[in-house]
Amino acid sequence: MPFAAGPAHVRASDRVRHARALPGGEGAVDHVIVGTRGVFLLDSENWDRRLSVYTKLDRLYHGRFSKNECLEEVRKKSRAVQRVITDELQRKVAVRAGLVVYGPTLPWNIHRIGGVDVIGGFNVRRWLRRQETDGLTEADVERTISALQRALPPRYQEQER
């Protein structure tokens, strides 16, 4: 997907992993960002820019098409990643989920629907900066990344940073 977590999106101390396979063949995570602010899971979607995006009664629509299955998929991935980290570190670490939408202009910058932040593609940096710190130390970040690398292998050949 089009998200590129480069210097414009993340802090130098953040660790980013792209395209990680979930255990048991449950799909893949597009992007996981781990830093002192916490753990963030981002799924990217490229939608038709000609159709509007709106919410109605806590449901997400793209044109006349419901996109709640995208939200549910992101929630499931977030819970799976949280389970992996919790099992590996033997302590609960919250995973903040986001759905990054490219293509259409969203009528909001960032909107939370059912526990998932829906973010316009050009607002990822703003979203990350506004997250409250989870109080992870550098050692916690390194242990979390190690746990993710063991439990969530790369889905494709990639270069780690």
DSSP file (Angstrom, degrees, kcal/mol; ACC not computed):
  #  RESIDUE AA STRUCTURE BP1 BP2  ACC     N-H-->O    O-->H-N    N-H-->O    O-->H-N    TCO  KAPPA ALPHA  PHI   PSI    X-CA   Y-CA   Z-CA
    1    1 A M              0   0    0      0, 0.0    44,-0.0     0, 0.0    45,-0.0   0.000 360.0 360.0 360.0 171.1    0.0    0.0    0.0
    2    2 A P        +     0   0    0      0, 0.0     2,-0.1     0, 0.0    44,-0.0   0.622 360.0 114.6 -74.8 -12.8    1.1    3.6   -0.4
    3    3 A F        -     0   0    0     97,-0.1     2,-0.5     1,-0.1    41,-0.1  -0.344  41.6-174.1 -62.0 131.4    2.1    4.4    3.2
    4    4 A A        -     0   0    0     -2,-0.1     2,-1.9     2,-0.0     5,-0.2  -0.882  14.0-153.9-129.0 100.4    5.8    5.0    3.5
    5    5 A A        +     0   0    0     -2,-0.5    11,-0.1     4,-0.1    -2,-0.0  -0.533  42.7 141.0 -77.3  87.3    6.9    5.4    7.1
    6    6 A G  S >> S-     0   0    0     -2,-1.9     4,-1.9     0, 0.0     3,-1.8  -0.305  71.3 -61.3-111.4-163.3    9.9    7.6    6.5
    7    7 A P  T 34 S+     0   0    0      0, 0.0     5,-0.1     0, 0.0    -2,-0.1   0.779 130.2  59.6 -56.3 -29.3   11.4   10.5    8.4
    8    8 A A  T 34 S+     0   0    0      1,-0.2    -3,-0.1     3,-0.0     3,-0.1   0.741 113.8  35.6 -72.8 -20.8    8.2   12.6    7.8
    9    9 A H  T <4 S+     0   0    0     -3,-1.8     2,-0.3    -5,-0.2    -1,-0.2   0.799 116.9  34.7-103.5 -33.7    6.1   10.1    9.6
   10   10 A V  S  < S-     0   0    0     -4,-1.9     2,-0.1     4,-0.1    -1,-0.1  -0.819  77.3-105.1-126.7 160.3    8.1    8.7   12.5
   11   11 A R    >   -     0   0    0     -2,-0.3     3,-1.1     1,-0.1    -2,-0.0  -0.430  36.5-112.5 -76.2 158.3   10.7    9.7   15.0
   12   12 A A  T 3  S+     0   0    0      1,-0.3    -1,-0.1    -2,-0.1    -2,-0.0   0.814 118.3  53.8 -61.5 -30.0   14.3    8.6   14.5
   13   13 A S  T 3  S+     0   0    0      2,-0.1    -1,-0.3     0, 0.0     2,-0.1   0.620  88.8 100.1 -82.3 -12.1   14.0    6.4   17.7
   14   14 A D    <   -     0   0    0     -3,-1.1     2,-0.5    21,-0.1    21,-0.2  -0.415  66.0-141.0 -72.7 149.3   10.8    4.7   16.4
   15   15 A R  E     -A   34   0A   0     19,-3.3    19,-3.1    -2,-0.1     2,-0.4  -0.951  16.9-163.5-111.7 131.5   11.1    1.2   14.9
   16   16 A V  E     -A   33   0A   0     -2,-0.5   145,-0.6    17,-0.2     2,-0.4  -0.942   8.6-173.2-119.8 135.1    8.9    0.4   11.9
   17   17 A R  E     -A   32   0A   0     15,-2.6    15,-2.7    -2,-0.4     2,-0.3  -0.997  11.0-158.7-126.6 132.0    8.0   -3.0   10.5
   18   18 A H  E     +A   31   0A   0     -2,-0.4   137,-0.3    13,-0.2    13,-0.3  -0.798  62.1   4.6-109.9 150.3    6.1   -3.4    7.3
   19   19 A A  E    S+     0   0A   0     11,-2.6   136,-3.6    -2,-0.3   137,-0.6   0.906  73.4 179.7  47.1  67.2    4.1   -6.3    5.9
   20   20 A R  E     -AB  29 154A   0      9,-2.1     9,-3.1   134,-0.3     2,-0.3  -0.851  25.5-127.1-101.0 132.0    4.2   -8.7    8.8
   21   21 A A  E     -A   28   0A   0    132,-3.0     7,-0.2    -2,-0.5     3,-0.1  -0.574  22.8-130.2 -76.2 135.5    2.4  -12.1    8.6
   22   22 A L    >   -     0   0    0      5,-2.7     3,-1.2    -2,-0.3     5,-0.3  -0.561  33.3 -92.1 -83.3 151.5    0.0  -12.8   11.4
   23   23 A P  G >  S+     0   0    0      0, 0.0     3,-0.8     0, 0.0    -1,-0.1  -0.284 108.6  22.4 -61.5 146.4    0.3  -16.2   13.2
   24   24 A G  G 3  S-     0   0    0      1,-0.2    -2,-0.0     2,-0.1    -3,-0.0   0.665 125.9 -76.2  73.5  16.8   -1.9  -19.0   11.8
   25   25 A G  G <  S+     0   0    0     -3,-1.2    -1,-0.2     2,-0.1     3,-0.1   0.812  84.1 148.2  66.4  30.1   -2.3  -17.4    8.4
   26   26 A E    <   -     0   0    0     -3,-0.8     2,-0.3    -4,-0.3    -1,-0.1   0.230  65.4 -91.3 -81.8  15.5   -4.8  -14.8    9.6
   27   27 A G        -     0   0    0     -5,-0.3    -5,-2.7     2,-0.0     2,-0.3  -0.781  51.6 -68.9 112.4-158.0   -3.6  -12.2    7.1
   28   28 A A  E     -A   21   0A   0     -2,-0.3     2,-0.5    -7,-0.2    -7,-0.2  -0.975  25.9-127.8-141.5 152.9   -0.9   -9.6    7.3
   29   29 A V  E     -A   20   0A   0     -9,-3.1    -9,-2.1    -2,-0.3   126,-0.2  -0.872  14.6-152.6 -98.4 130.0   -0.3   -6.3    9.1
   30   30 A D  E    S-     0   0A   0     -2,-0.5   -11,-2.6     1,-0.3     2,-0.3   0.959  74.4  -0.8 -67.7 -51.1    0.7   -3.4    6.8
   31   31 A H  E     -AC  18  42A   0     11,-1.7    11,-2.8   -13,-0.3     2,-0.4  -0.996  54.1-171.6-147.4 134.5    2.7   -1.4    9.3
   32   32 A V  E     -AC  17  41A   0    -15,-2.7   -15,-2.6    -2,-0.3     2,-0.5  -0.998  10.4-167.2-124.5 127.9    3.6   -1.6   12.9
   33   33 A I  E     -AC  16  40A   0      7,-2.8     7,-2.8    -2,-0.4     2,-0.5  -0.967   3.9-173.7-116.9 126.0    5.4    1.3   14.6
   34   34 A V  E     +AC  15  39A   0    -19,-3.1   -19,-3.3    -2,-0.5     2,-0.3  -0.981  23.0 131.1-122.2 126.5    7.0    0.8   18.0
   35   35 A G  E >  S- C   0  38A   0      3,-2.3     3,-1.6    -2,-0.5   101,-0.2  -0.895  72.3 -75.1-156.0-175.6    8.4    3.7   20.0
   36   36 A T  T 3  S+     0   0    0      1,-0.3   100,-1.4    -2,-0.3    99,-0.6   0.726 126.4  61.3 -65.1 -19.7    8.5    5.3   23.4
   37   37 A R  T 3  S-     0   0    0      1,-0.3     2,-0.3    96,-0.2    -1,-0.3   0.689 118.9-100.3 -77.5 -18.5    5.0    6.7   22.6
   38   38 A G  E <   -C   35   0A   0     -3,-1.6    -3,-2.3    95,-0.2     2,-0.5  -0.919  47.8 -44.9 136.7-162.4    3.7    3.1   22.3
   39   39 A V  E     -Cd  34  95A   0     55,-0.8    57,-2.6    -2,-0.3     2,-0.4  -0.946  49.4-172.8-115.2 129.9    2.8    0.5   19.7
   40   40 A F  E     -Cd  33  96A   0     -7,-2.8    -7,-2.8    -2,-0.5     2,-0.5  -0.978  10.8-159.8-128.4 135.1    0.7    1.5   16.6
   41   41 A L  E     -Cd  32  97A   0     55,-2.7    57,-2.3    -2,-0.4     2,-0.5  -0.960  12.6-172.1-113.7 127.2   -0.8   -0.7   13.9
   42   42 A L  E     -Cd  31  98A   0    -11,-2.8   -11,-1.7    -2,-0.5     2,-0.5  -0.978   9.3-168.6-123.7 129.3   -1.7    0.9   10.6
   43   43 A D  E     - d   0  99A   0     55,-2.4    57,-3.1    -2,-0.5     2,-0.4  -0.957  17.7-145.5-110.4 133.9   -3.5   -0.7    7.7
   44   44 A S  E     - d   0 100A   0     -2,-0.5     2,-0.4    55,-0.2    57,-0.2  -0.806  14.8-174.1-104.7 140.5   -3.5    1.3    4.5
   45   45 A E  E     - d   0 101A   0     55,-2.8    57,-2.9    -2,-0.4     2,-0.7  -0.995  15.0-154.1-131.3 137.8   -6.4    1.4    2.0
   46   46 A N  E     - d   0 102A   0     -2,-0.4     2,-0.2    55,-0.2    57,-0.2  -0.919  27.3-178.6-112.1 103.8   -6.4    3.0   -1.5
   47   47 A W        -     0   0    0     55,-2.7     2,-0.3    -2,-0.7    -2,-0.0  -0.607  38.3 -83.1-104.9 161.7  -10.0    3.9   -2.3
   48   48 A D    >   -     0   0    0     -2,-0.2     3,-1.3     1,-0.2    -1,-0.1  -0.458  33.4-149.6 -63.4 120.1  -11.6    5.5   -5.3
   49   49 A R  T 3  S+     0   0    0     -2,-0.3    56,-0.4     1,-0.3    -1,-0.2   0.670  90.2  68.3 -69.7 -16.2  -11.2    9.3   -5.0
   50   50 A R  T 3  S+     0   0    0     54,-0.1     2,-0.4     2,-0.1    -1,-0.3   0.697  89.5  74.4 -77.4 -17.7  -14.5    9.9   -6.9
   51   51 A L  S <  S-     0   0    0     -3,-1.3     2,-0.1     1,-0.0    -4,-0.0  -0.761  82.9-123.3 -98.8 141.9  -16.6    8.5   -4.1
   52   52 A S        -     0   0    0     -2,-0.4    11,-3.3    52,-0.1     2,-0.4  -0.417  15.1-139.2 -80.0 157.3  -17.2   10.3   -0.8
   53   53 A V  E     +G   62   0B   0     52,-0.5     2,-0.3     9,-0.2     9,-0.2  -0.965  35.2 148.9-116.0 132.5  -16.4    9.0    2.6
   54   54 A Y  E     -G   61   0B   0      7,-1.9     7,-2.9    -2,-0.4     2,-0.4  -0.969  36.7-124.0-154.6 167.3  -18.8    9.5    5.5
   55   55 A T  E     -G   60   0B   0     -2,-0.3     2,-0.3     5,-0.2     5,-0.2  -0.899  19.2-178.4-117.0 149.9  -20.1    8.0    8.7
   56   56 A K  E >  S-G   59   0B   0      3,-2.0     3,-0.6    -2,-0.4    -2,-0.0  -0.914  74.0 -15.4-148.7 118.6  -23.6    7.2    9.6
   57   57 A L  T 3  S-     0   0    0     -2,-0.3     3,-0.1     1,-0.2    -1,-0.0   0.917 129.4 -50.5  52.4  48.9  -24.7    5.8   13.0
   58   58 A D  T 3  S+     0   0    0      1,-0.2     2,-0.4    55,-0.0    -1,-0.2   0.760 114.2 119.6  62.6  28.0  -21.1    4.8   13.8
   59   59 A R  E <   -G   56   0B   0     -3,-0.6    -3,-2.0    54,-0.0     2,-0.4  -0.940  59.2-132.1-120.3 147.1  -20.6    3.0   10.4
   60   60 A L  E     -G   55   0B   0     -2,-0.4     7,-3.2    -5,-0.2     8,-0.4  -0.838  24.5-173.1-102.2 132.7  -18.1    3.9    7.8
   61   61 A Y  E     -GH  54  66B   0     -7,-2.9    -7,-1.9    -2,-0.4     2,-0.5  -0.954  21.7-164.5-127.2 145.3  -19.1    4.3    4.1
   62   62 A H  E >  S-GH  53  65B   0      3,-2.8     3,-1.7    -2,-0.4     2,-0.3  -0.933  81.3 -44.0-123.2 102.7  -17.2    4.9    0.9
   63   63 A G  T 3  S-     0   0    0    -11,-3.3    -9,-0.1    -2,-0.5   -12,-0.0  -0.609 123.3 -29.4  66.7-132.0  -19.9    6.0   -1.5
   64   64 A R  T 3  S+     0   0    0     -2,-0.3     2,-0.5    -3,-0.1    -1,-0.2   0.350 118.9 103.4 -94.6   6.9  -22.8    3.6   -0.9
   65   65 A F  E <  S-H   62   0B   0     -3,-1.7    -3,-2.8     2,-0.0     2,-0.2  -0.785  70.9-129.7 -98.4 126.6  -20.5    0.8    0.2
   66   66 A S  E     -H   61   0B   0     -2,-0.5    -5,-0.3    -5,-0.2     3,-0.2  -0.514  17.7-171.6 -70.0 136.3  -20.1    0.0    3.9
   67   67 A K    >>  +     0   0    0     -7,-3.2     4,-1.3    -2,-0.2     3,-0.8   0.045  52.1 113.8-115.0  22.1  -16.4   -0.3    5.0
   68   68 A N  H 3>  +     0   0    0     -8,-0.4     4,-2.5     1,-0.2     5,-0.2   0.780  69.4  64.8 -66.4 -24.6  -17.1   -1.6    8.4
   69   69 A E  H 3> S+     0   0    0      2,-0.2     4,-2.1     1,-0.2    -1,-0.2   0.848  99.9  53.1 -65.5 -31.4  -15.4   -4.9    7.4
   70   70 A C  H <> S+     0   0    0     -3,-0.8     4,-2.1     2,-0.2    -1,-0.2   0.916 109.5  48.1 -65.6 -42.8  -12.2   -2.9    7.0
   71   71 A L  H  X S+     0   0    0     -4,-1.3     4,-2.3     1,-0.2    -2,-0.2   0.915 112.0  48.7 -64.1 -42.8  -12.6   -1.6   10.6
   72   72 A E  H  X S+     0   0    0     -4,-2.5     4,-2.5     1,-0.2    -1,-0.2   0.890 109.8  52.5 -64.9 -39.1  -13.3   -5.0   11.9
   73   73 A E  H  X S+     0   0    0     -4,-2.1     4,-2.4     2,-0.2    -1,-0.2   0.908 109.9  48.2 -62.9 -41.9  -10.2   -6.4   10.1
   74   74 A V  H  X S+     0   0    0     -4,-2.1     4,-2.5     2,-0.2    -2,-0.2   0.905 111.2  51.0 -65.7 -40.8   -8.0   -3.7   11.7
   75   75 A R  H  X S+     0   0    0     -4,-2.3     4,-2.4     2,-0.2    -2,-0.2   0.920 110.7  48.8 -61.4 -43.6   -9.5   -4.4   15.1
   76   76 A K  H  X S+     0   0    0     -4,-2.5     4,-2.3     1,-0.2    -2,-0.2   0.916 112.2  47.9 -63.1 -43.6   -8.7   -8.1   14.7
   77   77 A K  H  X S+     0   0    0     -4,-2.4     4,-2.6     2,-0.2     5,-0.2   0.901 110.7  52.0 -63.3 -40.9   -5.2   -7.5   13.6
   78   78 A S  H  X S+     0   0    0     -4,-2.5     4,-2.5     1,-0.2    -2,-0.2   0.916 110.5  47.5 -62.2 -44.0   -4.6   -5.1   16.5
   79   79 A R  H  X S+     0   0    0     -4,-2.4     4,-2.4     2,-0.2    -1,-0.2   0.895 111.6  51.3 -64.4 -39.2   -5.9   -7.7   19.0
   80   80 A A  H  X S+     0   0    0     -4,-2.3     4,-2.2     2,-0.2    -2,-0.2   0.921 112.2  45.5 -64.1 -44.3   -3.6  -10.4   17.4
   81   81 A V  H  X S+     0   0    0     -4,-2.6     4,-2.5     2,-0.2     5,-0.2   0.904 112.3  51.6 -66.0 -40.8   -0.5   -8.1   17.6
   82   82 A Q  H  X S+     0   0    0     -4,-2.5     4,-2.7    -5,-0.2    11,-0.3   0.906 109.6  50.3 -62.1 -41.1   -1.4   -7.2   21.2
   83   83 A R  H  X S+     0   0    0     -4,-2.4     4,-2.7     2,-0.2     5,-0.2   0.923 110.5  49.5 -61.0 -45.3   -1.7  -10.9   22.1
   84   84 A V  H  X S+     0   0    0     -4,-2.2     4,-2.3     2,-0.2    -2,-0.2   0.936 114.4  44.0 -60.0 -48.2    1.7  -11.6   20.5
   85   85 A I  H  X S+     0   0    0     -4,-2.5     4,-2.9     1,-0.2     6,-0.3   0.921 114.2  49.7 -65.1 -44.2    3.4   -8.8   22.4
   86   86 A T  H  X>S+     0   0    0     -4,-2.7     4,-1.7    -5,-0.2     5,-0.6   0.911 112.3  47.8 -61.5 -43.3    1.7   -9.6   25.7
   87   87 A D  H  <5S+     0   0    0     -4,-2.7    -1,-0.2    -5,-0.2    -2,-0.2   0.905 116.3  43.8 -63.8 -41.4    2.7  -13.3   25.4
   88   88 A E  H  <5S+     0   0    0     -4,-2.3    -2,-0.2    -5,-0.2    -1,-0.2   0.895 123.4  34.0 -72.7 -40.2    6.3  -12.5   24.5
   89   89 A L  H  <5S-     0   0    0     -4,-2.9    -2,-0.2     2,-0.3    -1,-0.2   0.578  97.1-131.8 -93.7 -10.2    6.8   -9.7   27.1
   90   90 A Q  T  <5S+     0   0    0     -4,-1.7     2,-0.3    -5,-0.3    -3,-0.2   0.825  78.7  83.9  59.6  32.6    4.6  -11.2   29.9
   91   91 A R  S   <S-     0   0    0     -5,-0.6     2,-0.4    -6,-0.3    -2,-0.3  -0.967  87.1 -98.0-156.8 152.6    2.9   -7.8   30.3
   92   92 A K        -     0   0    0     -2,-0.3     2,-0.4    -3,-0.1    -9,-0.1  -0.573  36.2-178.1 -78.4 128.3    0.0   -6.0   28.6
   93   93 A V        -     0   0    0     -2,-0.4    -7,-0.2   -11,-0.3     2,-0.1  -0.994  24.7-127.8-125.3 123.6    1.0   -3.4   26.0
   94   94 A A        -     0   0    0     -2,-0.4   -55,-0.8    40,-0.1     2,-0.5  -0.427  15.4-153.9 -70.9 142.4   -1.8   -1.5   24.3
   95   95 A V  E     -d   39   0A   0     -2,-0.1     2,-0.5   -57,-0.1   -55,-0.2  -0.978   7.4-148.3-118.9 117.7   -1.8   -1.4   20.5
   96   96 A R  E     -d   40   0A   0    -57,-2.6   -55,-2.7    -2,-0.5     2,-0.3  -0.754  16.9-147.1 -88.6 125.3   -3.5    1.6   18.9
   97   97 A A  E     +d   41   0A   0     -2,-0.5    20,-2.2    18,-0.5     2,-0.3  -0.726  18.2 179.0 -99.6 141.1   -5.1    0.8   15.6
   98   98 A G  E     -de  42 117A   0    -57,-2.3   -55,-2.4    -2,-0.3     2,-0.6  -0.999  21.4-150.9-140.1 143.2   -5.5    3.1   12.6
   99   99 A L  E     -de  43 118A   0     18,-3.2    20,-2.9    -2,-0.3     2,-0.6  -0.960  18.4-155.3-110.7 114.1   -6.9    2.8    9.1
  100  100 A V  E     -de  44 119A   0    -57,-3.1   -55,-2.8    -2,-0.6     2,-0.5  -0.811   8.7-159.6 -95.2 122.1   -5.1    5.0    6.7
  101  101 A V  E     -de  45 120A   0     18,-3.0    20,-2.2    -2,-0.6     2,-0.3  -0.896   8.5-173.9-109.4 124.4   -7.2    6.0    3.7
  102  102 A Y  E     +d   46   0A   0    -57,-2.9   -55,-2.7    -2,-0.5     3,-0.1  -0.857  58.5  34.0-110.4 149.9   -5.7    7.3    0.4
  103  103 A G  S    S+     0   0    0     -2,-0.3   -55,-0.1   -57,-0.2   -54,-0.1  -0.816  98.0  61.4 114.3 -90.9   -7.7    8.6   -2.6
  104  104 A P  S    S-     0   0    0      0, 0.0     2,-0.5     0, 0.0   -55,-0.1  -0.333  85.7-109.6 -73.4 154.7  -10.8   10.4   -1.5
  105  105 A T        -     0   0    0    -56,-0.4   -52,-0.5    -3,-0.1    -3,-0.1  -0.711  33.8-136.8 -79.3 127.9  -10.7   13.5    0.7
  106  106 A L        -     0   0    0     -2,-0.5   -52,-0.1     2,-0.2    14,-0.0  -0.623   9.7-131.1 -85.2 146.0  -12.0   12.7    4.1
  107  107 A P  S    S+     0   0    0      0, 0.0     2,-0.3     0, 0.0    -1,-0.1   0.374  93.4  38.9 -77.0   8.5  -14.4   15.2    5.8
  108  108 A W  S    S-     0   0    0      1,-0.1    -2,-0.2     3,-0.0     3,-0.2  -0.930  74.1-133.1-144.6 165.6  -12.2   15.0    8.9
  109  109 A N  S    S-     0   0    0      1,-0.4    11,-1.6    -2,-0.3     2,-0.4   0.898  95.3  -1.0 -84.1 -51.4   -8.5   14.7    9.7
  110  110 A I  E     +F  119   0A   0      9,-0.2     2,-0.4    16,-0.0    -1,-0.4  -0.991  69.6 178.8-143.0 129.7   -8.7   11.9   12.2
  111  111 A H  E     -F  118   0A   0      7,-2.1     7,-3.6    -2,-0.4     2,-0.6  -0.995  20.4-140.7-138.5 129.7  -12.0   10.2   13.3
  112  112 A R  E     +F  117   0A   0     -2,-0.4     2,-0.5     5,-0.3     5,-0.2  -0.795  23.2 176.0 -94.3 123.5  -12.3    7.3   15.8
  113  113 A I  E >   -F  116   0A   0      3,-3.0     3,-1.5    -2,-0.6   -53,-0.0  -0.969  68.9 -23.4-129.5 115.5  -14.9    4.7   14.9
  114  114 A G  T 3  S-     0   0    0     -2,-0.5     3,-0.1     1,-0.3    -1,-0.1   0.838 127.8 -45.7  56.8  37.4  -15.4    1.6   17.0
  115  115 A G  T 3  S+     0   0    0      1,-0.2   -18,-0.5   -19,-0.0     2,-0.4   0.491 119.3 102.8  87.4   2.8  -11.9    1.7   18.4
  116  116 A V  E <   - F   0 113A   0     -3,-1.5    -3,-3.0   -20,-0.1     2,-0.5  -0.977  66.4-135.5-121.5 130.6  -10.1    2.4   15.1
  117  117 A D  E     -eF  98 112A   0    -20,-2.2   -18,-3.2    -2,-0.4     2,-0.6  -0.739  14.5-150.5 -82.6 124.9   -8.8    5.8   14.1
  118  118 A V  E     -eF  99 111A   0     -7,-3.6    -7,-2.1    -2,-0.5     2,-0.4  -0.882  23.5-174.5 -98.0 120.6   -9.7    6.5   10.4
  119  119 A I  E     -eF 100 110A   0    -20,-2.9   -18,-3.0    -2,-0.6    -9,-0.2  -0.934  27.1-123.1-125.3 134.3   -6.9    8.8    9.1
  120  120 A G  E >   -e  101   0A   0    -11,-1.6     3,-2.9    -2,-0.4     4,-0.2  -0.527  36.7-112.8 -69.0 143.7   -6.4   10.6    5.8
  121  121 A G  G >  S+     0   0    0    -20,-2.2     3,-0.7     1,-0.3   -19,-0.1   0.760 116.2  50.7 -52.6 -30.6   -3.2    9.6    4.2
  122  122 A F  G 3  S+     0   0    0      1,-0.2    -1,-0.3   -21,-0.2     4,-0.2   0.362 103.0  62.0 -91.4   7.0   -1.6   13.0    4.6
  123  123 A N  G <>  +     0   0    0     -3,-2.9     4,-2.5   -14,-0.1    -1,-0.2   0.262  68.6 101.1-112.6  10.4   -2.5   13.1    8.4
  124  124 A V  H <> S+     0   0    0     -3,-0.7     4,-2.7    -4,-0.2     5,-0.2   0.923  82.7  50.9 -61.9 -44.7   -0.5   10.1    9.6
  125  125 A R  H  > S+     0   0    0      1,-0.2     4,-2.4     2,-0.2    -1,-0.2   0.931 111.2  47.7 -59.2 -47.0    2.3   12.3   10.9
  126  126 A R  H  > S+     0   0    0      1,-0.2     4,-1.7     2,-0.2    -1,-0.2   0.917 111.5  51.6 -59.8 -44.5   -0.2   14.5   12.8
  127  127 A W  H  X S+     0   0    0     -4,-2.5     4,-0.5     1,-0.2    -2,-0.2   0.924 111.0  47.1 -59.5 -46.5   -1.9   11.3   14.2
  128  128 A L  H >< S+     0   0    0     -4,-2.7     3,-1.0     1,-0.2    -1,-0.2   0.905 110.9  51.5 -64.3 -41.2    1.4    9.9   15.4
  129  129 A R  H 3< S+     0   0    0     -4,-2.4    -1,-0.2     1,-0.2    -2,-0.2   0.820 107.2  54.2 -65.7 -30.1    2.5   13.2   17.1
  130  130 A R  H 3< S+     0   0    0     -4,-1.7    -1,-0.2    -5,-0.2     2,-0.2   0.526  81.4 112.4 -83.9  -5.7   -0.8   13.5   19.0
  131  131 A Q  S << S-     0   0    0     -3,-1.0     2,-0.1    -4,-0.5     3,-0.1  -0.479  71.0-121.1 -72.1 134.6   -0.6   10.1   20.6
  132  132 A E        -     0   0    0     -2,-0.2     2,-0.1     1,-0.1    -1,-0.1  -0.447  37.4 -97.1 -70.9 148.3   -0.1   10.1   24.3
  133  133 A T        -     0   0    0      1,-0.1   -96,-0.2    -2,-0.1   -95,-0.2  -0.392  20.7-155.0 -70.4 142.6    2.9    8.3   25.5
  134  134 A D        -     0   0    0    -98,-0.6   -97,-0.2   -99,-0.1    -1,-0.1   0.403  43.1-115.9 -94.0  -1.0    2.6    4.8   26.7
  135  135 A G        +     0   0    0    -99,-0.6     2,-0.3     1,-0.2   -98,-0.1   0.780  55.3 163.1  73.6  26.8    5.7    5.2   28.8
  136  136 A L        -     0   0    0   -100,-1.4    -1,-0.2  -101,-0.2     2,-0.1  -0.624  28.6-141.7 -78.5 136.1    7.8    2.6   27.0
  137  137 A T     >  -     0   0    0     -2,-0.3     4,-2.4     1,-0.1     5,-0.2  -0.423  29.4-102.3 -85.5 169.2   11.5    2.8   27.7
  138  138 A E  H  > S+     0   0    0      1,-0.2     4,-2.3     2,-0.2     5,-0.2   0.883 126.6  53.1 -59.0 -37.8   14.1    2.3   25.0
  139  139 A A  H  > S+     0   0    0      2,-0.2     4,-2.4     1,-0.2    -1,-0.2   0.900 108.1  50.0 -64.5 -40.2   14.7   -1.2   26.5
  140  140 A D  H  > S+     0   0    0      2,-0.2     4,-2.6     1,-0.2    -2,-0.2   0.904 109.6  51.9 -62.4 -41.2   10.9   -1.9   26.2
  141  141 A V  H  X S+     0   0    0     -4,-2.4     4,-2.6     2,-0.2    -2,-0.2   0.936 110.8  46.7 -61.0 -46.9   11.0   -0.8   22.6
  142  142 A E  H  X S+     0   0    0     -4,-2.3     4,-2.3     1,-0.2    -1,-0.2   0.902 113.5  48.2 -64.0 -41.4   13.9   -3.1   21.8
  143  143 A R  H  X S+     0   0    0     -4,-2.4     4,-2.3     2,-0.2    -1,-0.2   0.895 112.1  50.1 -65.4 -38.9   12.2   -6.1   23.5
  144  144 A T  H  X S+     0   0    0     -4,-2.6     4,-2.6     2,-0.2    -2,-0.2   0.921 111.1  48.0 -65.7 -44.0    8.9   -5.4   21.8
  145  145 A I  H  X S+     0   0    0     -4,-2.6     4,-2.7     2,-0.2    -2,-0.2   0.913 111.7  50.3 -62.8 -42.6   10.6   -5.2   18.4
  146  146 A S  H  X S+     0   0    0     -4,-2.3     4,-2.0     2,-0.2    -1,-0.2   0.912 111.1  49.3 -61.3 -42.1   12.4   -8.5   19.1
  147  147 A A  H  X S+     0   0    0     -4,-2.3     4,-2.5     1,-0.2     5,-0.3   0.912 111.9  48.7 -63.2 -43.0    9.1  -10.1   20.1
  148  148 A L  H  X S+     0   0    0     -4,-2.6     4,-3.3     1,-0.2    -2,-0.2   0.911 109.7  51.4 -63.7 -42.4    7.5   -8.9   16.9
  149  149 A Q  H  < S+     0   0    0     -4,-2.7    -1,-0.2     1,-0.2    -2,-0.2   0.872 114.3  43.9 -64.5 -36.5   10.3  -10.1   14.7
  150  150 A R  H  < S+     0   0    0     -4,-2.0    -2,-0.2    -5,-0.2    -1,-0.2   0.908 124.3  33.4 -71.8 -41.9   10.1  -13.6   16.3
  151  151 A A  H  < S+     0   0    0     -4,-2.5    -2,-0.2     1,-0.2    -3,-0.2   0.771 121.4  44.1 -89.6 -27.6    6.3  -13.8   16.3
  152  152 A L  S  < S-     0   0    0     -4,-3.3    -1,-0.2    -5,-0.3  -130,-0.1  -0.827  76.1-162.0-122.3  91.6    5.5  -11.9   13.1
  153  153 A P        -     0   0    0      0, 0.0  -132,-3.0     0, 0.0     2,-0.1  -0.283  35.8 -86.4 -69.4 157.8    7.7  -12.9   10.2
  154  154 A P  B     -B   20   0A   0      0, 0.0  -134,-0.3     0, 0.0  -135,-0.1  -0.405  28.4-149.8 -62.4 137.9    8.0  -10.6    7.1
  155  155 A R  S    S+     0   0    0   -136,-3.6     2,-0.3  -137,-0.3  -135,-0.1   0.830  82.7  19.0 -76.6 -32.3    5.4  -11.4    4.6
  156  156 A Y  S    S-     0   0    0   -137,-0.6     2,-0.3  -138,-0.2  -135,-0.1  -0.830 103.6 -78.2-128.1 166.7    7.7  -10.3    1.8
  157  157 A Q        +     0   0    0     -2,-0.3     2,-0.3    -3,-0.1    -2,-0.1  -0.536  66.7 165.2 -63.6 129.0   11.4   -9.8    1.4
  158  158 A E        -     0   0    0     -2,-0.3     2,-0.5    -4,-0.0  -139,-0.0  -0.937  41.1-117.0-144.7 165.9   12.1   -6.5    3.1
  159  159 A Q        -     0   0    0     -2,-0.3     2,-0.2     2,-0.0    -2,-0.0  -0.940  32.1-142.8-105.7 126.4   14.8   -4.3    4.5
  160  160 A E              0   0    0     -2,-0.5  -143,-0.1     1,-0.1  -145,-0.0  -0.536 360.0 360.0 -84.7 151.0   14.6   -3.6    8.2
  161  161 A R              0   0    0   -145,-0.6    -1,-0.1    -2,-0.2  -144,-0.1   0.321 360.0 360.0-128.0 360.0   15.5   -0.2    9.7
